[in-house]
Amino acid sequence: MISTIRDNIVAASFNGDVKELQRIQMDLYKEKMKMDKFFTYFLEKFERKMDPENVDTPIWNLYRTKTKEYSQIDDAIRTTKYYLSKHSGNV
């Protein structure tokens, strides 16, 4: 998913499609907000069950998976911001 998004960001920038970059950025912000909400609920529910001495559990595996996804979304947002700044005269 993220590689496709990154490809779309690069393609939109190459084509000078600022509107598409803005749309992608808004979609990424929506996904990031969903992830923020997920982490809030997840930690409220499972924080006490997350033993730092035993990190090989389904709860920890889900946490690591979602953390990686969150990081990729955040990276894509930064990439989009970068390309939008390069086209700031086209807005």
LODO-480816 format. One record per residue: residue number from 0; residue in three letters; z, x, y of N, C-alpha, C, O in turn. Coordinates in steps of 0.001 Angstrom, whole numbers, plus 500000, padded with zeros to 6 digits. Each point is the difference from the previous one (the first is absolute). Example, Ala and Ser with C-alpha at 12.3 -4.5 7.8 and 13.67 -1.06 7.14 Angstrom:
BEGIN
(0; 'ALA'; (507800; 513190; 494310); (500000; 499110; 501190); (500000; 500900; 501200); (500665; 501036; 499981))
(1; 'SER'; (498615; 498614; 501069); (500060; 500820; 501190); (500730; 499230; 501090); (500169; 500509; 501108))
//
This chain:
BEGIN
(0; 'MET'; (500000; 500814; 498812); (500000; 499186; 501188); (500000; 500861; 501256); (499198; 499778; 500908))
(1; 'ILE'; (501696; 501202; 499148); (500121; 500825; 501197); (498756; 500836; 500227); (499583; 500179; 501144))
(2; 'SER'; (499809; 500342; 497787); (498783; 500795; 500200); (498889; 499139; 500580); (499206; 500480; 500809))
(3; 'THR'; (500727; 498259; 498793); (499016; 499078; 500559); (500288; 499742; 501475); (499082; 499974; 500820))
(4; 'ILE'; (502177; 499837; 499512); (500370; 499790; 501397); (499645; 501228; 500822); (499440; 499882; 501089))
(5; 'ARG'; (500882; 501287; 498395); (499690; 501240; 500720); (498488; 500132; 500193); (499545; 500402; 501071))
(6; 'ASP'; (499685; 499266; 497907); (498539; 500031; 500120); (499518; 499030; 501071); (499094; 500315; 500771))
(7; 'ASN'; (501521; 498496; 499274); (499627; 499010; 501012); (500346; 500486; 501403); (499249; 499758; 500945))
(8; 'ILE'; (501879; 500922; 499193); (500398; 500541; 501303); (498990; 501034; 500463); (499547; 499963; 501144))
(9; 'VAL'; (500106; 500946; 497982); (499052; 501058; 500349); (498626; 499410; 500312); (499352; 500413; 500962))
(10; 'ALA'; (500206; 498635; 498242); (498690; 499379; 500225); (499970; 499260; 501334); (499026; 500101; 500746))
(11; 'ALA'; (502034; 499160; 499554); (500053; 499267; 501272); (499993; 500967; 501172); (499349; 499742; 501012))
(12; 'SER'; (501362; 501358; 498864); (500020; 500992; 501077); (498634; 500653; 500158); (499517; 500176; 501119))
(13; 'PHE'; (499869; 500178; 497777); (498677; 500641; 500039); (498989; 499088; 500679); (499139; 500463; 500749))
(14; 'ASN'; (500969; 498229; 498986); (499084; 499027; 500591); (500423; 499568; 501406); (499297; 499227; 500651))
(15; 'GLY'; (501839; 501267; 499813); (500483; 499644; 501324); (500474; 498555; 500094); (499997; 499415; 501083))
(16; 'ASP'; (500410; 500003; 497786); (500409; 498602; 499941); (501495; 499880; 500303); (500832; 499941; 499095))
(17; 'VAL'; (499484; 500024; 502196); (501388; 499941; 500443); (500668; 498707; 499549); (501169; 500011; 499616))
(18; 'LYS'; (498111; 498888; 500426); (500562; 498710; 499570); (500433; 500054; 498539); (501053; 499474; 499640))
(19; 'GLU'; (498137; 501162; 499522); (500346; 500128; 498578); (501230; 500894; 499831); (500872; 499701; 499184))
(20; 'LEU'; (499206; 501380; 501570); (501176; 500862; 499944); (501256; 499228; 500411); (501056; 500152; 499385))
(21; 'GLN'; (498827; 499030; 501643); (501136; 499201; 500450); (500397; 498973; 498942); (501187; 499751; 499788))
(22; 'ARG'; (497824; 499655; 499551); (500280; 499027; 498944); (500723; 500680; 498835); (500978; 499474; 499469))
(23; 'ILE'; (498529; 501690; 500149); (500624; 500756; 498905); (501437; 500352; 500374); (500915; 499878; 499186))
(24; 'GLN'; (499264; 500556; 502048); (501338; 500371; 500446); (500954; 498800; 499950); (501140; 500137; 499554))
(25; 'MET'; (498409; 498711; 500891); (500838; 498799; 499956); (500339; 499619; 498556); (501135; 499628; 499701))
(26; 'ASP'; (497873; 500468; 499404); (500257; 499717; 498582); (501036; 500958; 499423); (500865; 499598; 499222))
(27; 'LEU'; (499040; 501666; 501165); (500959; 500996; 499522); (501401; 499714; 500533); (500984; 500130; 499272))
(28; 'TYR'; (499105; 499481; 501999); (501306; 499647; 500563); (500600; 498796; 499272); (501209; 499955; 499771))
(29; 'LYS'; (497958; 499077; 499867); (500486; 498841; 499248); (500556; 500443; 498643); (501065; 499551; 499578))
(30; 'GLU'; (498201; 501332; 499751); (500463; 500506; 498702); (501298; 500780; 500149); (500896; 499894; 499163))
(31; 'LYS'; (499201; 500891; 501906); (501216; 500775; 500221); (501185; 499064; 500248); (501100; 500262; 499514))
(32; 'MET'; (498693; 498662; 501227); (501077; 499039; 500241); (500429; 499325; 498701); (501188; 499753; 499791))
(33; 'LYS'; (497850; 499948; 499338); (500341; 499426; 498693); (500837; 500990; 499184); (500957; 499620; 499327))
(34; 'MET'; (498663; 501645; 500749); (500746; 501025; 499271); (501409; 500161; 500582); (500960; 500175; 499251))
(35; 'ASP'; (499167; 499768; 502069); (501320; 500071; 500627); (500884; 498868; 499487); (501170; 500205; 499680))
(36; 'LYS'; (498255; 498606; 500248); (500744; 498838; 499506); (500381; 500201; 498535); (501123; 499696; 499597))
(37; 'PHE'; (497936; 500816; 499610); (500283; 500272; 498593); (501191; 500941; 499868); (500928; 499723; 499240))
(38; 'PHE'; (499052; 501396; 501500); (501079; 500975; 499885); (501339; 499415; 500442); (501035; 500307; 499409))
(39; 'THR'; (498952; 498867; 501610); (501239; 499366; 500447); (500600; 499165; 498873); (501180; 500135; 499676))
(40; 'TYR'; (498001; 499005; 499733); (500495; 499142; 498909); (500329; 500812; 498750); (501006; 499756; 499336))
(41; 'PHE'; (498143; 501200; 500357); (500200; 500821; 498805); (501333; 500739; 500085); (500786; 499983; 499053))
(42; 'LEU'; (499462; 500657; 502068); (501232; 500770; 500128); (501231; 499101; 500076); (501072; 500365; 499516))
(43; 'GLU'; (498774; 498463; 501090); (501127; 499063; 499998); (500382; 499612; 498571); (501178; 499878; 499667))
(44; 'LYS'; (497819; 499934; 499515); (500243; 499519; 498643); (500377; 501122; 499021); (500861; 499810; 499141))
(45; 'PHE'; (498495; 501352; 500989); (500141; 501029; 498963); (500709; 501275; 500434); (500171; 500908; 499185))
(46; 'GLU'; (500237; 499185; 502048); (500595; 501258; 500469); (501172; 500453; 499127); (500126; 501185; 499693))
(47; 'ARG'; (500700; 497903; 499922); (501171; 500360; 499178); (499608; 500405; 498586); (500755; 500695; 499320))
(48; 'LYS'; (498082; 498878; 500241); (499549; 500341; 498642); (499187; 501302; 499965); (499594; 500458; 498932))
(49; 'MET'; (500177; 500123; 502235); (499199; 501216; 500079); (500917; 501224; 499950); (500437; 500521; 501027))
(50; 'ASP'; (499834; 499910; 497762); (500880; 501147; 499783); (499214; 501291; 500234); (499017; 500252; 499304))
(51; 'PRO'; (501398; 500569; 501664); (499276; 501250; 500263); (500079; 500999; 498849); (499225; 500955; 499950))
(52; 'GLU'; (501701; 498830; 499133); (500123; 500876; 498834); (499035; 499603; 498884); (499689; 500809; 499125))
(53; 'ASN'; (499844; 497955; 500909); (499092; 499498; 498963); (498787; 499359; 500692); (499976; 498794; 500249))
(54; 'VAL'; (499043; 502022; 500047); (498835; 499513; 500762); (498826; 499618; 499104); (498913; 499701; 500496))
(55; 'ASP'; (501293; 500306; 498211); (498929; 499629; 499071); (500219; 498563; 499508); (500203; 499752; 498811))
(56; 'THR'; (499750; 499317; 502139); (500194; 498591; 499686); (498841; 499201; 500595); (499307; 500494; 500889))
(57; 'PRO'; (500475; 498297; 498640); (498932; 499176; 500585); (500195; 499741; 501496); (499025; 499914; 500746))
(58; 'ILE'; (502215; 499964; 499689); (500262; 499780; 501428); (499556; 501208; 500815); (499329; 499853; 501022))
(59; 'TRP'; (501043; 501335; 498528); (499599; 501216; 500704); (498485; 500195; 499933); (499392; 500435; 500978))
(60; 'ASN'; (499999; 499251; 497891); (498545; 500145; 499881); (499277; 499087; 500986); (499034; 500418; 500639))
(61; 'LEU'; (501425; 498348; 499486); (499408; 499087; 500969); (500213; 500513; 501420); (499090; 499953; 500828))
(62; 'TYR'; (502104; 500530; 499443); (500306; 500536; 501331); (499068; 501161; 500348); (499457; 500054; 501103))
(63; 'ARG'; (500360; 500871; 497956); (499112; 501145; 500250); (498551; 499554; 500191); (499300; 500524; 500866))
(64; 'THR'; (500252; 498521; 498339); (498635; 499485; 500119); (499774; 499369; 501366); (498994; 500265; 500657))
(65; 'LYS'; (501943; 498902; 499763); (499879; 499327; 501293); (500133; 500989; 501162); (499345; 499842; 501031))
(66; 'THR'; (501493; 501164; 498803); (500146; 501025; 501036); (498694; 500773; 500175); (499598; 500307; 501122))
(67; 'LYS'; (499754; 499999; 497775); (498716; 500705; 500064); (498948; 499121; 500687); (499232; 500481; 500833))
(68; 'GLU'; (500739; 498246; 498817); (499061; 499062; 500618); (500266; 499893; 501506); (499067; 499987; 500803))
(69; 'TYR'; (502199; 499939; 499564); (500380; 499919; 501415); (499517; 501242; 500750); (499471; 499900; 501107))
(70; 'SER'; (500711; 501241; 498292); (499573; 501261; 500612); (498486; 500029; 500203); (499520; 500475; 501029))
(71; 'GLN'; (499733; 499021; 497996); (498544; 499960; 500110); (499553; 499054; 501111); (499057; 500299; 500733))
(72; 'ILE'; (501609; 498580; 499389); (499672; 499053; 501066); (500300; 500628; 501351); (499199; 499898; 500930))
(73; 'ASP'; (501950; 500749; 499180); (500372; 500651; 501255); (499005; 501099; 500364); (499643; 500155; 501168))
(74; 'ASP'; (499917; 500598; 497848); (499001; 501048; 500225); (498675; 499398; 500475); (499354; 500544; 500896))
(75; 'ALA'; (500245; 498337; 498507); (498759; 499336; 500406); (500110; 499469; 501431); (499017; 500014; 500741))
(76; 'ILE'; (502163; 499523; 499649); (500201; 499540; 501380); (499835; 501169; 500963); (499344; 499868; 501033))
(77; 'ARG'; (501243; 501267; 498633); (499850; 501185; 500860); (498538; 500435; 500083); (499526; 500389; 501067))
(78; 'THR'; (499769; 499544; 497825); (498585; 500360; 499988); (499198; 499060; 500897); (499142; 500441; 500765))
(79; 'THR'; (501143; 498269; 499137); (499313; 499018; 500831); (500289; 500244; 501476); (499095; 499935; 500831))
(80; 'LYS'; (502163; 500345; 499494); (500358; 500303; 501395); (499213; 501202; 500511); (499516; 500004; 501131))
(81; 'TYR'; (500365; 501009; 498024); (499259; 501197; 500383); (498555; 499656; 500341); (499493; 500386; 501053))
(82; 'TYR'; (499851; 498886; 498051); (498597; 499663; 500244); (499846; 499055; 501180); (499025; 500102; 500745))
(83; 'LEU'; (501915; 498984; 499440); (499935; 499123; 501173); (500141; 500807; 501294); (499352; 499694; 501000))
(84; 'SER'; (501485; 501320; 498975); (500165; 500825; 501202); (498711; 500770; 500321); (499723; 500299; 501162))
(85; 'LYS'; (499513; 500011; 497825); (498723; 500708; 500204); (498945; 499072; 500607); (499026; 500457; 500597))
(86; 'HIS'; (501183; 498237; 499239); (499034; 499016; 500518); (500588; 499180; 501143); (499510; 498911; 500298))
(87; 'SER'; (501529; 501601; 500338); (500694; 499222; 501014); (499089; 499602; 501168); (500276; 499010; 500677))
(88; 'GLY'; (498667; 501726; 499565); (499057; 499644; 501051); (499103; 498835; 499630); (499353; 499419; 500871))
(89; 'ASN'; (500595; 500226; 497833); (499119; 498923; 499519); (500684; 498644; 499946); (499367; 499011; 499628))
(90; 'VAL'; (501901; 500918; 500731); (500755; 498744; 499865); (499651; 499052; 501120); (500533; 498891; 500058))
//
